[in-house]
Amino acid sequence: MDINLIEPLKNAFMLCLKLTLIIVTLMVIYEFYENSRLYKLSQKVLNKPFYKLGIDSNASITMVVGLVLGIAYGAGILIKNAISGNMTQKEIVLTSLFLSVCHAVFEDTLLFVAVGANGFIIIGMRIILAFLMIIVLNYYYLKNR
């Protein structure tokens, strides 16, 4: 039995290299974005609808990042904002729960569309359920305070 480990190890190394390159690139882009005028404009735009849900602009940006890029990257931004004190404990919990229901909507939906599902229904239901959960939990939080 001839086992050749060089090819799988080479492929694994190349995959790690590609993932590292993607993650580092996303982190650099986010750092530039966070210090740009576009970030401030995004906060203003997102603050109006999310504020009514009990979520500040820093948390809303975190939610959008997780929604588009995925739970891992959204969680990274969430942890960064939580450590820096830019989010309240309530916002951390609500954002975490939102991202647990509604993250990486594009890539997940495309996987289901590839096997014949209706992408609009999947995206719509995930977003609606996530927002309903935030509304209910925020009401419960405010009621018990």
C-alpha positions in Angstrom: 0.0 0.0 0.0 1.6 3.2 -1.2 0.6 6.3 0.8 1.7 9.6 -0.7 1.2 12.4 1.8 3.1 15.1 0.0 0.2 16.0 -2.4 -2.5 16.3 0.4 -0.1 18.3 2.6 0.7 20.6 -0.3 -3.0 21.1 -1.0 -3.8 21.8 2.7 -1.0 24.3 2.9 -2.2 26.1 -0.3 -5.8 26.2 1.2 -4.5 27.7 4.4 -2.5 30.2 2.5 -5.6 31.2 0.4 -7.8 31.5 3.5 -5.2 33.6 5.3 -4.9 35.9 2.3 -8.6 36.3 2.2 -9.0 36.9 5.9 -6.1 39.4 6.1 -7.4 41.3 3.1 -10.9 41.5 4.6 -9.4 42.7 7.9 -7.3 45.4 6.2 -10.3 46.5 4.1 -12.5 46.7 7.2 -9.9 48.8 9.1 -9.8 51.3 6.2 -13.6 51.2 6.1 -13.9 51.8 9.8 -11.7 54.9 9.6 -13.5 56.3 6.5 -16.3 58.8 5.9 -18.3 55.9 4.4 -18.3 54.2 7.8 -19.8 57.3 9.4 -22.3 57.6 6.6 -23.2 53.9 7.0 -23.7 54.5 10.7 -26.1 57.4 10.1 -28.1 55.4 7.5 -28.3 52.2 9.7 -28.9 54.1 12.9 -32.4 55.1 12.1 -34.0 51.7 11.5 -31.8 49.8 14.0 -32.2 52.3 16.8 -36.0 51.5 16.9 -35.0 47.9 17.6 -32.7 49.0 20.5 -29.5 48.6 18.6 -26.9 51.4 18.2 -25.0 52.1 15.0 -21.8 50.1 16.0 -23.9 47.0 16.6 -25.8 47.6 13.3 -22.6 47.7 11.3 -21.6 44.4 13.0 -24.9 42.9 12.1 -24.5 43.9 8.5 -21.0 42.5 8.3 -22.1 39.2 9.8 -25.1 39.2 7.5 -23.0 39.6 4.4 -19.6 38.0 5.2 -20.6 35.3 7.7 -20.8 34.6 11.3 -17.1 34.2 11.9 -16.2 37.6 10.5 -19.2 39.2 12.2 -18.2 37.6 15.5 -14.7 39.0 15.1 -16.1 42.5 14.6 -18.5 41.9 17.5 -15.6 40.9 19.8 -13.5 43.8 18.7 -16.4 46.3 19.4 -17.2 44.6 22.7 -13.6 44.8 24.0 -13.3 48.4 22.9 -16.5 49.3 24.8 -18.4 50.4 21.7 -21.3 48.1 22.4 -23.5 47.7 25.4 -24.1 44.3 26.9 -27.7 44.3 25.5 -26.4 45.1 22.0 -23.8 42.3 22.3 -26.5 39.8 23.2 -29.0 41.0 20.6 -26.4 41.1 17.8 -25.1 37.6 18.7 -28.6 36.2 18.6 -29.3 38.0 15.3 -26.2 36.6 13.7 -27.0 33.1 15.0 -30.2 33.2 12.9 -29.2 35.3 10.0 -25.6 35.1 8.9 -23.9 34.7 5.5 -27.2 35.0 3.8 -25.8 35.1 0.3 -23.5 32.1 0.4 -25.9 29.9 2.3 -28.8 30.8 0.1 -26.8 30.1 -3.0 -26.0 26.6 -1.8 -29.7 25.9 -1.3 -30.6 27.5 -4.7 -28.1 25.2 -6.3 -30.3 22.2 -5.2 -33.5 23.9 -6.3 -34.7 26.0 -3.3 -36.3 29.4 -3.7 -33.6 31.9 -2.6 -36.0 34.8 -2.1 -38.0 32.8 0.4 -34.9 31.6 2.3 -33.4 35.1 2.5 -36.7 36.7 3.4 -37.6 34.2 6.1 -34.2 34.3 7.7 -34.2 38.1 7.8 -37.8 38.4 9.0 -37.2 35.8 11.8 -34.0 37.5 12.9 -35.6 40.9 13.2 -38.7 39.4 14.9 -36.4 37.7 17.4 -34.6 41.0 18.1 -37.9 42.9 18.5 -39.3 40.3 21.0 -36.0 40.0 22.9 -35.6 43.8 23.1 -39.1 44.1 24.4 -38.5 41.4 26.9 -35.2 43.0 28.0 -36.8 46.5 28.4 -39.8 45.0 30.2 -37.6 43.3 32.8 -35.4 46.3 33.4 
